[in-house]
């Protein structure tokens, strides 16, 4: 270490790492609290809690060590800066002294030259004194220089001693070297598995890019790499990098659920902070006479924002309490997948349910899209169901589209579904790589536009043992039925069926027009879809038709015939 700036930079790096570990402490404290106070069984709860408890004193020690190293380096940078400043002054003084001595020697030789008279004794004595003084100055400068060398050596020794007093970086130091940058992922994982619990914590908290490099890959590769990791490394990654792991296709479902429990807790803290800001804004309006009335639009907006935050918070609190299981949660990306049931060696059936056109995040918060999966899993505990919404759906109010008109247009757009199909295909690849789900029979159930998404995923490479249409909208032009897949449609006579009859939906390529789908007669809803007047004219009832379209994807008593037939078909 030579330059004060580089030394100070090293100090700041350690301070930043200490700050990262303090943030991790807060996260782990919350995770420990939630895991200890709920009936969580999603991922070896006892092992997870035991690890978190053990890490608390270790992380404290690491933080203190990093702080001490940062302080030592900062002090060292100040001393080096001072020494280098004095060094530059001494160098200037030595150059001046050498110049003066040279001039004196030249002047003395000039006086004694053949063409010049020899100087008097007095002049010679003065010259000798000046030479002696110049030499004395050089000796003093050399002594001061040697003193600086000693001071620098002492400063080096003190800094090294302070840095070696606590081997904070331990075995993780290698991961920051050029050798690590060129190492294969297999080598990195092998080294990761040799680290202690505290070293794992430091590495994950201070080197997030390394974690991304190891785990960001195709779902099949993610699954392979995860299985290469030992349990200590797996638990450390869940605790230290939950945002990455919570959305990583190929990771086992139980690991993702555990990571998203932590993410839900983090999001709750953000919601509380956002709500507090809204409360402060309202309070500010109320303190100013007439301000509330003048800002009516803004105050009304704040009330709506509050309600949305409250709904999200309530939902996420149920997640933290273990009542919801989130396989994916990314509010900004309008991404959410809820898991019902618990994967195990006894899991027989895996179901992906894709809801319809206007599905959005709020419908997960208020429970609108879960009843069908709830009903199936309650009847069959050996089933795990995923309610799927990975990104924007047609007309999604969480995204830039929004609105019924846009929703209908996007729901009938081949370009739109070409974007969503590959995303669902990757999701399915990740599920198939889960050791607890890989042997289960796979069924995709699509309501309305959800079927277009599922069949587009088939075009992108997804495979299902069975595909179910619940009043499914259409299939892409490129879609061809898989000869190893069973297809069926369950529908009431509804608003979509009427639209399909005109050929306007999917250019007529829908389940009822396809020989691939088993389809019986339409089910009868609780109210007639049409009546006949005295002249024998059919009178359609749009409200009933829309109700029927929504009814087929519910767990309602009025939908029991569909539910029973669906159950018999899936579990035949």
Protein Blocks (a to p, Z undefined) as FASTA:
>chain_A
ZZfklmmmmmmmmmmmmmmmmmmmmmmmmmmmmmmmpccfkbomllmmmmmmmmmmmmmm
mmmmmmmmmmmmmmmmmmmmmmmmmmmmmmmmmmmmmmmmmmmmmmmmmmmpmkbccddf
klmmmmmmmmmmmmmmmmmmmmmmmmmmmmmmmmmmmmmmmmmmpcfklmmlmmmmmklm
mpcfklmmmmmmmpcfklmmmmmmmmmmlmmmmmgccfklmmmmmmmpcfklmmmmmmmm
mmlmmmmghiafklmmmmmmmmmmmmmmmmmmmmmmmmmmmmmmmmpghklmmmmmmmmm
mmmmmmmmmmmmmmmmmmmnopaccfbdcfknopacddedjddfklmbdcdddddfklcf
klmmnopmmmmmmmmmmmmmmbccddddedjdehiakbmnopjklmmmmmmpmklmmmmm
mmmmmmmmmmmmpmklmmpccddddehjlmmmmmmmmmnopacfbdcdehifbdcfklcc
dfkbccdddddddfklmmmmnopngnhpafklpckbgcddddddfbdfbdcdfkopacdd
fklmmmmmmmmmccbfklmmmmmmmmmmmmZZ
